[in-house]
Amino acid sequence: MTENTEKGQKSRKAAIERQAELRRERAAEKLRENLSRRKQQTRARRSGQADETDGLPAAKMDES
């Protein structure tokens, strides 16, 4: 292999690893947000308050 080819493969591998690390970090953040939201919902149910939606509204039932 030539020196340029080896450098290209190493930089491509490093870029793939960086992307994978970013995906893992985003997934971990989403899991933390989800856990926090679920804990808030549980606390609200215990205290008798309505759930505060933070994301998308619940799916609507077909009323036809």
N, CA, C and O of each residue as an XYZ file, in Angstrom:
256
protein
N       0.836     -1.182      0.000
C       0.000      0.000      0.000
C       0.881      1.246      0.000
O       1.988      1.257      0.540
N       0.365      2.257     -0.605
C       1.115      3.504     -0.596
C       0.809      4.256      0.682
O      -0.147      3.959      1.398
N       1.643      5.226      0.940
C       1.483      6.015      2.164
C       0.163      6.791      2.163
O      -0.505      6.888      3.193
N      -0.210      7.342      1.003
C      -1.462      8.102      0.908
C      -2.675      7.215      1.138
O      -3.636      7.641      1.779
N      -2.647      5.997      0.628
C      -3.771      5.081      0.806
C      -3.934      4.712      2.276
O      -5.049      4.655      2.793
N      -2.816      4.465      2.938
C      -2.879      4.125      4.367
C      -3.428      5.289      5.178
O      -4.245      5.095      6.077
N      -2.978      6.501      4.859
C      -3.481      7.686      5.574
C      -4.970      7.872      5.326
O      -5.717      8.225      6.239
N      -5.401      7.633      4.090
C      -6.812      7.765      3.748
C      -7.671      6.772      4.498
O      -8.755      7.110      4.973
N      -7.186      5.542      4.606
C      -7.945      4.516      5.318
C      -7.999      4.820      6.811
O      -9.027      4.610      7.454
N      -6.896      5.313      7.358
C      -6.871      5.639      8.784
C      -7.799      6.802      9.092
O      -8.508      6.789     10.098
N      -7.793      7.818      8.218
C      -8.663      8.968      8.471
C     -10.128      8.581      8.302
O     -10.991      9.079      9.025
N     -10.411      7.689      7.343
C     -11.802      7.237      7.163
C     -12.258      6.434      8.376
O     -13.384      6.601      8.846
N     -11.393      5.571      8.879
C     -11.729      4.780     10.062
C     -11.954      5.681     11.268
O     -12.873      5.456     12.055
N     -11.114      6.701     11.411
C     -11.266      7.646     12.525
C     -12.585      8.408     12.406
O     -13.257      8.642     13.411
N     -12.961      8.795     11.186
C     -14.216      9.510     10.979
C     -15.405      8.624     11.324
O     -16.371      9.091     11.928
N     -15.344      7.363     10.950
C     -16.426      6.422     11.268
C     -16.538      6.239     12.775
O     -17.642      6.188     13.320
N     -15.411      6.141     13.439
C     -15.424      5.990     14.902
C     -15.986      7.230     15.578
O     -16.710      7.114     16.566
N     -15.664      8.423     15.063
C     -16.218      9.667     15.633
C     -17.734      9.703     15.463
O     -18.459     10.094     16.378
N     -18.208      9.293     14.283
C     -19.653      9.276     14.047
C     -20.354      8.290     14.976
O     -21.436      8.573     15.490
N     -19.738      7.142     15.187
C     -20.330      6.144     16.078
C     -20.379      6.678     17.508
O     -21.364      6.469     18.216
N     -19.332      7.359     17.929
C     -19.305      7.942     19.279
C     -20.388      9.011     19.425
O     -21.057      9.075     20.457
N     -20.566      9.844     18.407
C     -21.619     10.863     18.454
C     -23.001     10.226     18.532
O     -23.868     10.713     19.257
N     -23.212      9.141     17.792
C     -24.507      8.431     17.865
C     -24.746      7.886     19.261
O     -25.854      7.985     19.788
N     -23.711      7.309     19.863
C     -23.858      6.769     21.226
C     -24.178      7.886     22.221
O     -25.005      7.708     23.115
N     -23.520      9.039     22.060
C     -23.792     10.166     22.962
C     -25.218     10.673     22.800
O     -25.888     10.967     23.789
N     -25.690     10.778     21.550
C     -27.075     11.231     21.322
C     -28.072     10.241     21.895
O     -29.070     10.641     22.495
N     -27.814      8.956     21.716
C     -28.716      7.934     22.247
C     -28.759      7.994     23.768
O     -29.829      7.869     24.364
N     -27.604      8.185     24.399
C     -27.555      8.275     25.857
C     -28.335      9.498     26.343
O     -29.039      9.425     27.350
N     -28.213     10.611     25.636
C     -28.948     11.824     26.013
C     -30.456     11.604     25.884
O     -31.218     12.021     26.756
N     -30.887     10.959     24.812
C     -32.313     10.679     24.625
C     -32.828      9.753     25.723
O     -33.941      9.935     26.216
N     -32.032      8.771     26.104
C     -32.451      7.867     27.176
C     -32.597      8.627     28.498
O     -33.538      8.385     29.254
N     -31.664      9.548     28.774
C     -31.774     10.343     30.007
C     -33.026     11.214     29.982
O     -33.725     11.332     30.988
N     -33.311     11.830     28.821
C     -34.516     12.660     28.704
C     -35.771     11.823     28.922
O     -36.695     12.249     29.615
N     -35.800     10.646     28.337
C     -36.957      9.758     28.459
C     -37.154      9.349     29.918
O     -38.276      9.365     30.424
N     -36.072      8.986     30.586
C     -36.169      8.593     31.986
C     -36.691      9.748     32.841
O     -37.545      9.555     33.706
N     -36.172     10.936     32.591
C     -36.624     12.113     33.339
C     -38.109     12.363     33.112
O     -38.846     12.639     34.059
N     -38.547     12.269     31.874
C     -39.962     12.494     31.551
C     -40.843     11.459     32.239
O     -41.897     11.797     32.778
N     -40.417     10.209     32.222
C     -41.207      9.158     32.874
C     -41.273      9.356     34.385
O     -42.310      9.103     34.998
N     -40.182      9.801     34.985
C     -40.191     10.070     36.426
C     -41.149     11.206     36.749
O     -41.872     11.146     37.743
N     -41.158     12.251     35.907
C     -42.087     13.357     36.128
C     -43.525     12.871     36.022
O     -44.373     13.273     36.819
N     -43.808     12.020     35.056
C     -45.160     11.498     34.901
C     -45.574     10.683     36.121
O     -46.708     10.793     36.587
N     -44.667      9.875     36.634
C     -44.970      9.049     37.805
C     -45.249      9.928     39.017
O     -46.193      9.681     39.768
N     -44.425     10.957     39.205
C     -44.642     11.877     40.333
C     -45.985     12.588     40.197
O     -46.698     12.765     41.185
N     -46.329     12.995     38.984
C     -47.589     13.697     38.763
C     -48.772     12.779     39.056
O     -49.774     13.220     39.620
N     -48.666     11.533     38.686
C     -49.759     10.593     38.952
C     -49.932     10.369     40.444
O     -51.056     10.259     40.934
N     -48.829     10.301     41.161
C     -48.906     10.093     42.608
C     -49.550     11.273     43.311
O     -50.297     11.099     44.274
N     -49.259     12.479     42.826
C     -49.794     13.660     43.488
C     -51.149     14.072     42.923
O     -51.741     15.043     43.394
N     -51.648     13.352     41.924
C     -52.969     13.628     41.388
C     -53.005     14.734     40.366
O     -54.093     15.170     39.989
N     -51.861     15.211     39.898
C     -51.838     16.266     38.897
C     -51.863     15.649     37.506
O     -51.521     14.481     37.317
N     -52.275     16.460     36.539
C     -52.288     16.001     35.154
C     -50.858     15.913     34.645
O     -49.987     16.668     35.078
N     -50.619     14.981     33.718
C     -49.299     14.853     33.113
C     -49.030     16.056     32.227
O     -49.902     16.490     31.474
N     -47.844     16.582     32.315
C     -47.444     17.659     31.428
C     -46.711     17.045     30.255
O     -45.669     16.413     30.429
N     -47.252     17.229     29.057
C     -46.587     16.670     27.889
C     -45.474     17.603     27.469
O     -45.644     18.821     27.408
N     -44.337     17.010     27.182
C     -43.178     17.795     26.790
C     -42.844     17.567     25.323
O     -42.154     18.379     24.706
N     -43.326     16.473     24.769
C     -43.005     16.123     23.390
C     -44.237     16.152     22.524
O     -45.069     17.053     22.632
N     -44.349     15.165     21.670
C     -45.491     15.074     20.778
C     -46.738     14.680     21.556
O     -46.657     13.928     22.527
N     -47.903     15.193     21.127
C     -49.142     14.801     21.803
C     -49.444     13.322     21.544
O     -48.949     12.728     20.587
N     -50.244     12.765     22.396
C     -50.611     11.354     22.245
C     -51.396     11.161     20.959
O     -52.043     12.087     20.470
N     -51.333      9.969     20.421
C     -52.053      9.679     19.176
C     -53.550      9.791     19.423
O     -54.060      9.355     20.454
N     -54.226     10.372     18.480
C     -55.675     10.546     18.617
C     -56.381      9.293     18.138
O     -55.931      8.627     17.205
N     -57.479      8.985     18.780
C     -58.281      7.838     18.379
C     -59.145      8.262     17.196
O     -59.562      9.417     17.112
N     -59.409      7.347     16.295
C     -60.261      7.630     15.156
C     -61.688      7.773     15.645
O     -62.249      6.832     16.207
N     -62.284      8.943     15.436
C     -63.618      9.230     15.967
C     -64.707      9.012     14.922
O     -65.843      9.438     15.132
N     -64.396      8.366     13.812
C     -65.431      8.164     12.788
C     -66.198      6.895     13.030
O     -67.106      6.568     12.266
